[in-house]
Amino acid sequence: MAELVFREDPYARDCRARVVAVTEAGIELDRTVFYPTGGGQPGDSGTFARADGSRIRIAGAVKGAGADAVLHVPAPGEQFPAPGEEVEAAIDWERRYRHMRFHTALHLLCAVVPAPVTGGQVAHDKARLDFDIDMDRLVKETIEAELNRLVGEALAVRARWISDAELDAQPELVRTMSVQPPRGQGGVRVLEIEGVDLQPCGGTHVANTREVGPLAVVKIRSEGARNRRVVLGFA
Ligand SMILES: [Zn+2]
């Protein structure tokens, strides 16, 4: 089980770590700043700096078999480190920061469009959510204005853990969540944008909505009988 540095500090760009396992599938560290692909957010890319000064380019990160296991996947042709070796693991920060801004923007979109979410994806230059909603209830100008109002309000964004006991004691909390929390794991990590959105989420986010920056609704279109897709970009 690795220490997932990005959970407590999504702004951490690098960390010293020890290689604990190496397989063809990837490299496991005892701690990492690399977010693994999941929840619609792409895994991080970056580098491992070795003691001899050389670097291993890491093309991506995915979830491993165990709980909290992260597999760092080297780019084609790169060397693999040896178990026990110490490396300085660093993510491609510019790329990750865009993911954080877009991911936070999707939480805002979730709050602006009051309908069940059926899917979502963050990419480098856009992000989308799919909703189960009638097309005529999605008005580009209205959604865009609401999103940019929330960005402009500079709202605090924070992740915290809520225990099952705390959830049981506050049924109204669960009702306000757009996604129902999983039970039986002792607790759940929730993302809260004060007064706007509260839901279980394991992704990385910016600390304040102002960091998202101005948003544009790039596209609204039908994806099948019930799905309506709203695509966002940075304005
Ligand atoms: Zn999230």
py3Dmol code that shows the C-alpha trace and the ligand (Angstrom):
import py3Dmol

protein = """\
ATOM      1  CA  MET A   1       0.000   0.000   0.000  1.00  0.00           C
ATOM      2  CA  ALA A   2       1.550   3.261  -1.132  1.00  0.00           C
ATOM      3  CA  GLU A   3       1.241   6.666   0.500  1.00  0.00           C
ATOM      4  CA  LEU A   4      -0.846   8.681  -1.944  1.00  0.00           C
ATOM      5  CA  VAL A   5       0.602  12.174  -1.554  1.00  0.00           C
ATOM      6  CA  PHE A   6      -1.847  13.724  -4.059  1.00  0.00           C
ATOM      7  CA  ARG A   7      -4.772  12.882  -1.783  1.00  0.00           C
ATOM      8  CA  GLU A   8      -3.666  15.203   0.994  1.00  0.00           C
ATOM      9  CA  ASP A   9      -1.727  17.635  -1.180  1.00  0.00           C
ATOM     10  CA  PRO A  10      -2.813  17.808  -4.826  1.00  0.00           C
ATOM     11  CA  TYR A  11      -0.285  20.633  -5.323  1.00  0.00           C
ATOM     12  CA  ALA A  12       2.711  18.395  -4.555  1.00  0.00           C
ATOM     13  CA  ARG A  13       4.724  18.166  -7.785  1.00  0.00           C
ATOM     14  CA  ASP A  14       7.417  15.737  -6.660  1.00  0.00           C
ATOM     15  CA  CYS A  15       8.456  13.436  -3.839  1.00  0.00           C
ATOM     16  CA  ARG A  16      11.328  11.159  -2.905  1.00  0.00           C
ATOM     17  CA  ALA A  17      10.266   7.535  -3.019  1.00  0.00           C
ATOM     18  CA  ARG A  18      11.577   3.992  -2.921  1.00  0.00           C
ATOM     19  CA  VAL A  19      10.804   1.422  -5.610  1.00  0.00           C
ATOM     20  CA  VAL A  20       8.921  -1.464  -3.974  1.00  0.00           C
ATOM     21  CA  ALA A  21       7.974  -3.574  -7.010  1.00  0.00           C
ATOM     22  CA  VAL A  22       8.810  -3.743 -10.699  1.00  0.00           C
ATOM     23  CA  THR A  23       6.805  -5.771 -13.223  1.00  0.00           C
ATOM     24  CA  GLU A  24       6.101  -5.502 -16.928  1.00  0.00           C
ATOM     25  CA  ALA A  25       2.875  -3.724 -15.987  1.00  0.00           C
ATOM     26  CA  GLY A  26       4.733  -0.916 -14.248  1.00  0.00           C
ATOM     27  CA  ILE A  27       6.661   0.345 -11.238  1.00  0.00           C
ATOM     28  CA  GLU A  28       5.273   0.616  -7.704  1.00  0.00           C
ATOM     29  CA  LEU A  29       6.668   3.134  -5.208  1.00  0.00           C
ATOM     30  CA  ASP A  30       6.225   3.370  -1.429  1.00  0.00           C
ATOM     31  CA  ARG A  31       4.777   6.877  -1.943  1.00  0.00           C
ATOM     32  CA  THR A  32       3.763   8.834  -4.998  1.00  0.00           C
ATOM     33  CA  VAL A  33       2.519  12.150  -6.366  1.00  0.00           C
ATOM     34  CA  PHE A  34       1.240  10.404  -9.535  1.00  0.00           C
ATOM     35  CA  TYR A  35      -2.570  10.248  -9.749  1.00  0.00           C
ATOM     36  CA  PRO A  36      -3.630   6.976 -11.429  1.00  0.00           C
ATOM     37  CA  THR A  37      -6.293   7.041 -14.148  1.00  0.00           C
ATOM     38  CA  GLY A  38      -9.722   6.914 -12.529  1.00  0.00           C
ATOM     39  CA  GLY A  39     -12.982   8.753 -11.994  1.00  0.00           C
ATOM     40  CA  GLY A  40     -12.766  10.228 -15.494  1.00  0.00           C
ATOM     41  CA  GLN A  41      -9.406  11.886 -14.796  1.00  0.00           C
ATOM     42  CA  PRO A  42      -6.322  10.787 -16.783  1.00  0.00           C
ATOM     43  CA  GLY A  43      -3.310   9.433 -14.906  1.00  0.00           C
ATOM     44  CA  ASP A  44      -0.255  11.645 -14.541  1.00  0.00           C
ATOM     45  CA  SER A  45       2.861  11.552 -16.679  1.00  0.00           C
ATOM     46  CA  GLY A  46       6.310  12.724 -15.543  1.00  0.00           C
ATOM     47  CA  THR A  47       9.776  11.469 -14.698  1.00  0.00           C
ATOM     48  CA  PHE A  48      11.735   9.463 -12.153  1.00  0.00           C
ATOM     49  CA  ALA A  49      15.176  10.967 -11.461  1.00  0.00           C
ATOM     50  CA  ARG A  50      17.705   8.293 -10.416  1.00  0.00           C
ATOM     51  CA  ALA A  51      20.680   8.639  -8.095  1.00  0.00           C
ATOM     52  CA  ASP A  52      23.109   8.518 -11.069  1.00  0.00           C
ATOM     53  CA  GLY A  53      21.440  11.596 -12.581  1.00  0.00           C
ATOM     54  CA  SER A  54      19.617   9.765 -15.348  1.00  0.00           C
ATOM     55  CA  ARG A  55      15.870  10.013 -15.833  1.00  0.00           C
ATOM     56  CA  ILE A  56      13.116   7.543 -16.606  1.00  0.00           C
ATOM     57  CA  ARG A  57      10.208   9.049 -18.508  1.00  0.00           C
ATOM     58  CA  ILE A  58       6.869   7.919 -17.090  1.00  0.00           C
ATOM     59  CA  ALA A  59       4.125   7.870 -19.736  1.00  0.00           C
ATOM     60  CA  GLY A  60       1.223   7.322 -17.393  1.00  0.00           C
ATOM     61  CA  ALA A  61      -0.072   5.943 -14.103  1.00  0.00           C
ATOM     62  CA  VAL A  62      -2.848   3.431 -13.517  1.00  0.00           C
ATOM     63  CA  LYS A  63      -4.328   1.686 -10.502  1.00  0.00           C
ATOM     64  CA  GLY A  64      -2.578  -1.495  -9.389  1.00  0.00           C
ATOM     65  CA  ALA A  65      -4.074  -4.657  -7.956  1.00  0.00           C
ATOM     66  CA  GLY A  66      -4.005  -3.814  -4.250  1.00  0.00           C
ATOM     67  CA  ALA A  67      -5.711  -1.025  -2.347  1.00  0.00           C
ATOM     68  CA  ASP A  68      -3.977   2.300  -3.015  1.00  0.00           C
ATOM     69  CA  ALA A  69      -1.529   0.615  -5.421  1.00  0.00           C
ATOM     70  CA  VAL A  70      -0.289   2.837  -8.269  1.00  0.00           C
ATOM     71  CA  LEU A  71       1.523   1.446 -11.315  1.00  0.00           C
ATOM     72  CA  HIS A  72       3.852   3.956 -12.996  1.00  0.00           C
ATOM     73  CA  VAL A  73       4.213   2.991 -16.652  1.00  0.00           C
ATOM     74  CA  PRO A  74       7.535   3.914 -18.310  1.00  0.00           C
ATOM     75  CA  ALA A  75       7.506   5.359 -21.833  1.00  0.00           C
ATOM     76  CA  PRO A  76       8.491   2.870 -24.569  1.00  0.00           C
ATOM     77  CA  GLY A  77      12.214   2.104 -24.561  1.00  0.00           C
ATOM     78  CA  GLU A  78      12.839   3.462 -21.059  1.00  0.00           C
ATOM     79  CA  GLN A  79      14.821   1.498 -18.489  1.00  0.00           C
ATOM     80  CA  PHE A  80      13.207   0.091 -15.373  1.00  0.00           C
ATOM     81  CA  PRO A  81      14.675   0.815 -11.921  1.00  0.00           C
ATOM     82  CA  ALA A  82      15.492  -1.958  -9.476  1.00  0.00           C
ATOM     83  CA  PRO A  83      13.425  -2.724  -6.370  1.00  0.00           C
ATOM     84  CA  GLY A  84      14.856  -0.849  -3.378  1.00  0.00           C
ATOM     85  CA  GLU A  85      16.185   1.968  -5.552  1.00  0.00           C
ATOM     86  CA  GLU A  86      15.428   5.554  -4.499  1.00  0.00           C
ATOM     87  CA  VAL A  87      14.005   7.956  -7.071  1.00  0.00           C
ATOM     88  CA  GLU A  88      12.715  11.512  -7.185  1.00  0.00           C
ATOM     89  CA  ALA A  89       9.254  11.148  -8.701  1.00  0.00           C
ATOM     90  CA  ALA A  90       7.980  14.281 -10.462  1.00  0.00           C
ATOM     91  CA  ILE A  91       4.762  14.810 -12.396  1.00  0.00           C
ATOM     92  CA  ASP A  92       4.222  16.903 -15.510  1.00  0.00           C
ATOM     93  CA  TRP A  93       2.706  19.729 -13.475  1.00  0.00           C
ATOM     94  CA  GLU A  94       1.334  21.852 -16.313  1.00  0.00           C
ATOM     95  CA  ARG A  95      -0.685  18.868 -17.565  1.00  0.00           C
ATOM     96  CA  ARG A  96      -1.913  17.866 -14.082  1.00  0.00           C
ATOM     97  CA  TYR A  97      -2.915  21.425 -13.191  1.00  0.00           C
ATOM     98  CA  ARG A  98      -5.175  21.569 -16.240  1.00  0.00           C
ATOM     99  CA  HIS A  99      -6.745  18.289 -15.100  1.00  0.00           C
ATOM    100  CA  MET A 100      -7.296  19.787 -11.619  1.00  0.00           C
ATOM    101  CA  ARG A 101      -8.931  22.901 -13.067  1.00  0.00           C
ATOM    102  CA  PHE A 102     -11.163  20.906 -15.438  1.00  0.00           C
ATOM    103  CA  HIS A 103     -12.040  18.337 -12.781  1.00  0.00           C
ATOM    104  CA  THR A 104     -13.127  21.122 -10.407  1.00  0.00           C
ATOM    105  CA  ALA A 105     -15.087  22.702 -13.281  1.00  0.00           C
ATOM    106  CA  LEU A 106     -17.042  19.442 -13.666  1.00  0.00           C
ATOM    107  CA  HIS A 107     -18.110  19.653 -10.012  1.00  0.00           C
ATOM    108  CA  LEU A 108     -19.450  23.134 -10.761  1.00  0.00           C
ATOM    109  CA  LEU A 109     -21.212  21.854 -13.895  1.00  0.00           C
ATOM    110  CA  CYS A 110     -22.752  19.107 -11.796  1.00  0.00           C
ATOM    111  CA  ALA A 111     -24.192  21.755  -9.490  1.00  0.00           C
ATOM    112  CA  VAL A 112     -25.405  24.003 -12.328  1.00  0.00           C
ATOM    113  CA  VAL A 113     -27.261  21.241 -14.201  1.00  0.00           C
ATOM    114  CA  PRO A 114     -29.756  19.597 -11.812  1.00  0.00           C
ATOM    115  CA  ALA A 115     -29.960  16.152 -13.403  1.00  0.00           C
ATOM    116  CA  PRO A 116     -28.471  12.681 -12.871  1.00  0.00           C
ATOM    117  CA  VAL A 117     -24.909  12.378 -14.203  1.00  0.00           C
ATOM    118  CA  THR A 118     -24.332   9.314 -16.378  1.00  0.00           C
ATOM    119  CA  GLY A 119     -20.654   9.791 -17.247  1.00  0.00           C
ATOM    120  CA  GLY A 120     -17.744  12.186 -17.388  1.00  0.00           C
ATOM    121  CA  GLN A 121     -14.237  12.673 -18.693  1.00  0.00           C
ATOM    122  CA  VAL A 122     -11.392  15.150 -18.253  1.00  0.00           C
ATOM    123  CA  ALA A 123      -8.888  15.704 -21.083  1.00  0.00           C
ATOM    124  CA  HIS A 124      -6.078  18.177 -21.753  1.00  0.00           C
ATOM    125  CA  ASP A 125      -8.162  20.717 -23.671  1.00  0.00           C
ATOM    126  CA  LYS A 126     -11.739  19.894 -22.661  1.00  0.00           C
ATOM    127  CA  ALA A 127     -13.917  18.130 -20.141  1.00  0.00           C
ATOM    128  CA  ARG A 128     -17.419  16.738 -20.316  1.00  0.00           C
ATOM    129  CA  LEU A 129     -20.310  15.423 -18.292  1.00  0.00           C
ATOM    130  CA  ASP A 130     -23.224  13.395 -19.623  1.00  0.00           C
ATOM    131  CA  PHE A 131     -26.662  14.007 -18.131  1.00  0.00           C
ATOM    132  CA  ASP A 132     -29.992  12.226 -18.210  1.00  0.00           C
ATOM    133  CA  ILE A 133     -32.021  15.319 -19.063  1.00  0.00           C
ATOM    134  CA  ASP A 134     -34.223  16.822 -21.785  1.00  0.00           C
ATOM    135  CA  MET A 135     -32.278  18.769 -24.381  1.00  0.00           C
ATOM    136  CA  ASP A 136     -34.457  21.891 -24.074  1.00  0.00           C
ATOM    137  CA  ARG A 137     -33.448  22.266 -20.423  1.00  0.00           C
ATOM    138  CA  LEU A 138     -29.799  22.750 -21.400  1.00  0.00           C
ATOM    139  CA  VAL A 139     -29.192  26.361 -22.405  1.00  0.00           C
ATOM    140  CA  LYS A 140     -25.580  27.106 -23.338  1.00  0.00           C
ATOM    141  CA  GLU A 141     -25.603  30.774 -22.322  1.00  0.00           C
ATOM    142  CA  THR A 142     -27.255  30.067 -18.955  1.00  0.00           C
ATOM    143  CA  ILE A 143     -24.879  27.238 -18.052  1.00  0.00           C
ATOM    144  CA  GLU A 144     -21.854  29.280 -19.073  1.00  0.00           C
ATOM    145  CA  ALA A 145     -22.985  32.315 -17.060  1.00  0.00           C
ATOM    146  CA  GLU A 146     -23.687  30.209 -13.953  1.00  0.00           C
ATOM    147  CA  LEU A 147     -20.331  28.439 -14.181  1.00  0.00           C
ATOM    148  CA  ASN A 148     -18.420  31.694 -14.520  1.00  0.00           C
ATOM    149  CA  ARG A 149     -20.382  33.221 -11.655  1.00  0.00           C
ATOM    150  CA  LEU A 150     -19.266  30.337  -9.383  1.00  0.00           C
ATOM    151  CA  VAL A 151     -15.676  30.700 -10.614  1.00  0.00           C
ATOM    152  CA  GLY A 152     -15.848  34.432  -9.903  1.00  0.00           C
ATOM    153  CA  GLU A 153     -17.183  33.873  -6.386  1.00  0.00           C
ATOM    154  CA  ALA A 154     -13.790  32.352  -5.438  1.00  0.00           C
ATOM    155  CA  LEU A 155     -15.310  29.522  -3.394  1.00  0.00           C
ATOM    156  CA  ALA A 156     -13.185  27.241  -1.237  1.00  0.00           C
ATOM    157  CA  VAL A 157     -12.800  23.675  -2.510  1.00  0.00           C
ATOM    158  CA  ARG A 158     -11.810  21.032  -0.022  1.00  0.00           C
ATOM    159  CA  ALA A 159     -11.555  17.271   0.264  1.00  0.00           C
ATOM    160  CA  ARG A 160     -12.202  15.546   3.568  1.00  0.00           C
ATOM    161  CA  TRP A 161     -12.994  12.144   4.976  1.00  0.00           C
ATOM    162  CA  ILE A 162     -16.430  11.414   6.375  1.00  0.00           C
ATOM    163  CA  SER A 163     -16.921   8.309   8.511  1.00  0.00           C
ATOM    164  CA  ASP A 164     -19.877   5.966   8.036  1.00  0.00           C
ATOM    165  CA  ALA A 165     -21.011   7.010  11.537  1.00  0.00           C
ATOM    166  CA  GLU A 166     -20.986  10.682  10.525  1.00  0.00           C
ATOM    167  CA  LEU A 167     -22.999   9.858   7.385  1.00  0.00           C
ATOM    168  CA  ASP A 168     -25.528   7.889   9.456  1.00  0.00           C
ATOM    169  CA  ALA A 169     -25.855  10.797  11.884  1.00  0.00           C
ATOM    170  CA  GLN A 170     -26.531  13.281   9.073  1.00  0.00           C
ATOM    171  CA  PRO A 171     -28.989  11.802   6.566  1.00  0.00           C
ATOM    172  CA  GLU A 172     -29.548  15.302   5.151  1.00  0.00           C
ATOM    173  CA  LEU A 173     -25.865  15.372   4.194  1.00  0.00           C
ATOM    174  CA  VAL A 174     -26.301  12.246   2.090  1.00  0.00           C
ATOM    175  CA  ARG A 175     -29.408  13.711   0.451  1.00  0.00           C
ATOM    176  CA  THR A 176     -27.483  16.762  -0.738  1.00  0.00           C
ATOM    177  CA  MET A 177     -24.778  14.636  -2.357  1.00  0.00           C
ATOM    178  CA  SER A 178     -25.092  14.265  -6.112  1.00  0.00           C
ATOM    179  CA  VAL A 179     -23.494  10.809  -5.881  1.00  0.00           C
ATOM    180  CA  GLN A 180     -24.466   8.402  -3.105  1.00  0.00           C
ATOM    181  CA  PRO A 181     -21.497   7.448  -0.938  1.00  0.00           C
ATOM    182  CA  PRO A 182     -20.316   3.845  -0.786  1.00  0.00           C
ATOM    183  CA  ARG A 183     -20.753   2.222   2.621  1.00  0.00           C
ATOM    184  CA  GLY A 184     -18.905  -0.397   4.613  1.00  0.00           C
ATOM    185  CA  GLN A 185     -15.359   0.863   4.033  1.00  0.00           C
ATOM    186  CA  GLY A 186     -15.234   2.793   7.299  1.00  0.00           C
ATOM    187  CA  GLY A 187     -15.520   6.133   5.584  1.00  0.00           C
ATOM    188  CA  VAL A 188     -15.558   7.972   2.313  1.00  0.00           C
ATOM    189  CA  ARG A 189     -13.533  10.813   0.838  1.00  0.00           C
ATOM    190  CA  VAL A 190     -15.805  13.659  -0.214  1.00  0.00           C
ATOM    191  CA  LEU A 191     -15.147  16.785  -2.215  1.00  0.00           C
ATOM    192  CA  GLU A 192     -16.960  19.877  -1.012  1.00  0.00           C
ATOM    193  CA  ILE A 193     -17.416  23.224  -2.716  1.00  0.00           C
ATOM    194  CA  GLU A 194     -19.050  25.157   0.061  1.00  0.00           C
ATOM    195  CA  GLY A 195     -22.768  25.542  -0.590  1.00  0.00           C
ATOM    196  CA  VAL A 196     -22.442  24.304  -4.189  1.00  0.00           C
ATOM    197  CA  ASP A 197     -21.452  20.648  -4.425  1.00  0.00           C
ATOM    198  CA  LEU A 198     -20.740  17.741  -2.104  1.00  0.00           C
ATOM    199  CA  GLN A 199     -19.984  14.250  -3.339  1.00  0.00           C
ATOM    200  CA  PRO A 200     -17.665  11.295  -2.936  1.00  0.00           C
ATOM    201  CA  CYS A 201     -14.614  11.856  -5.123  1.00  0.00           C
ATOM    202  CA  GLY A 202     -11.038  10.583  -5.169  1.00  0.00           C
ATOM    203  CA  GLY A 203      -9.692  12.943  -7.831  1.00  0.00           C
ATOM    204  CA  THR A 204      -7.461  16.013  -7.643  1.00  0.00           C
ATOM    205  CA  HIS A 205      -8.938  19.518  -7.493  1.00  0.00           C
ATOM    206  CA  VAL A 206      -7.811  23.118  -7.182  1.00  0.00           C
ATOM    207  CA  ALA A 207      -8.232  24.751  -3.747  1.00  0.00           C
ATOM    208  CA  ASN A 208     -10.435  27.628  -4.886  1.00  0.00           C
ATOM    209  CA  THR A 209     -12.902  27.974  -7.778  1.00  0.00           C
ATOM    210  CA  ARG A 210     -11.117  31.134  -8.981  1.00  0.00           C
ATOM    211  CA  GLU A 211      -8.199  28.906 -10.061  1.00  0.00           C
ATOM    212  CA  VAL A 212     -10.493  27.180 -12.564  1.00  0.00           C
ATOM    213  CA  GLY A 213     -10.470  30.364 -14.638  1.00  0.00           C
ATOM    214  CA  PRO A 214     -13.065  31.491 -17.208  1.00  0.00           C
ATOM    215  CA  LEU A 215     -15.011  28.618 -18.779  1.00  0.00           C
ATOM    216  CA  ALA A 216     -16.820  28.180 -22.076  1.00  0.00           C
ATOM    217  CA  VAL A 217     -19.534  25.681 -22.990  1.00  0.00           C
ATOM    218  CA  VAL A 218     -18.011  24.330 -26.210  1.00  0.00           C
ATOM    219  CA  LYS A 219     -20.781  21.950 -27.190  1.00  0.00           C
ATOM    220  CA  ILE A 220     -24.101  20.466 -26.075  1.00  0.00           C
ATOM    221  CA  ARG A 221     -25.254  17.419 -27.975  1.00  0.00           C
ATOM    222  CA  SER A 222     -27.279  14.219 -27.750  1.00  0.00           C
ATOM    223  CA  GLU A 223     -25.424  10.976 -27.100  1.00  0.00           C
ATOM    224  CA  GLY A 224     -28.103   8.326 -27.531  1.00  0.00           C
ATOM    225  CA  ALA A 225     -31.731   8.378 -26.434  1.00  0.00           C
ATOM    226  CA  ARG A 226     -31.273   9.720 -22.914  1.00  0.00           C
ATOM    227  CA  ASN A 227     -27.730  11.113 -22.703  1.00  0.00           C
ATOM    228  CA  ARG A 228     -27.025  14.782 -23.242  1.00  0.00           C
ATOM    229  CA  ARG A 229     -23.357  15.722 -23.332  1.00  0.00           C
ATOM    230  CA  VAL A 230     -22.070  19.100 -22.136  1.00  0.00           C
ATOM    231  CA  VAL A 231     -18.487  19.828 -23.181  1.00  0.00           C
ATOM    232  CA  LEU A 232     -16.448  22.548 -21.439  1.00  0.00           C
ATOM    233  CA  GLY A 233     -13.271  24.318 -22.468  1.00  0.00           C
ATOM    234  CA  PHE A 234     -11.198  27.134 -21.007  1.00  0.00           C
ATOM    235  CA  ALA A 235     -12.430  30.464 -22.378  1.00  0.00           C
TER     236      ALA A 235
END
"""
ligand_1 = """\
1
ZN
Zn -13.774 15.394 -7.996
"""
view = py3Dmol.view(width=600, height=400)
view.addModel(protein, "pdb")
view.setStyle({"model": 0}, {"cartoon": {"style": "trace"}})
view.addModel(ligand_1, "xyz")
view.setStyle({"model": 1}, {"stick": {}})
view.zoomTo()
view.show()
